[in-house]
């Protein structure tokens, strides 16, 4: 008859092998996701540039290149295309400025950068971020306008969340400056 300890060790080994296998799968999926996001971002940039070029009046680029100082037209929304409901948050990398983010995300990143250079310590809770942004301290505001966006930024490498619920610029922009 097998010992209880031996049976437990067998099950522990099987569980550890499953965890290791799943971690390898997660690493593979995350690498594939990063590649897919990069590809998607490049296609979005290409489409935006084509939209901008196609929306300019003919000769606007030539007049500007000739030094005529013609104002650059702002592209009109494309008819029939629904407005985007979610902002794209690119993966952070060196030399990528916060201005590539949607305004709501920029405000969170800038608040964390300002806090890092202040005397209150580098990490902020969602409630502290909400106060700094001048938002109403209602659970819906803190959860929807701050926590979900901060978590999305962390997932893309902009700020860090070293302690659950405490965000800082340790990983992304403003780190070490």
Residue pairs with C-beta under 8 A, 6 or more apart in sequence:
34 91
37 90
37 91
38 91
41 88
41 90
44 88
51 75
51 78
52 75
55 73
55 75
55 76
56 72
56 73
56 75
57 73
60 70
60 72
60 73
63 70
64 70
64 72
77 83
87 101
87 102
87 104
87 105
88 102
89 101
89 102
89 105
89 152
89 153
89 155
89 156
89 158
90 96
90 100
90 101
90 156
91 156
91 157
92 156
92 157
92 158
92 171
92 172
92 173
93 157
96 173
97 173
98 105
98 106
98 109
98 110
98 113
98 158
98 173
99 106
101 109
101 158
104 145
104 149
105 149
105 152
105 153
105 158
107 133
108 129
108 133
108 146
108 149
108 150
108 153
108 159
109 153
109 158
109 159
109 169
109 172
109 173
109 174
111 124
111 129
111 132
111 133
112 124
112 129
112 159
112 167
112 168
112 169
112 174
113 169
113 173
113 174
114 132
115 121
115 122
115 124
115 128
115 132
115 168
116 122
116 168
116 169
116 174
117 174
122 168
122 169
122 170
123 162
123 163
123 166
123 167
123 168
124 132
124 166
124 167
124 168
125 165
125 166
125 167
126 142
126 143
126 146
126 147
126 150
126 165
126 167
127 137
127 142
129 146
129 150
129 167
130 136
130 137
130 141
130 142
130 145
130 146
131 137
133 145
133 146
135 141
135 142
135 145
135 146
150 159
150 161
150 167
151 161
153 159
153 167
153 172
154 160
154 161
154 167
157 171
157 172
158 171
158 172
158 173
159 167
159 168
159 169
159 170
159 171
159 172
160 167
160 168
160 169
160 170
160 171
160 172
161 167
161 168
162 168
162 170
169 175
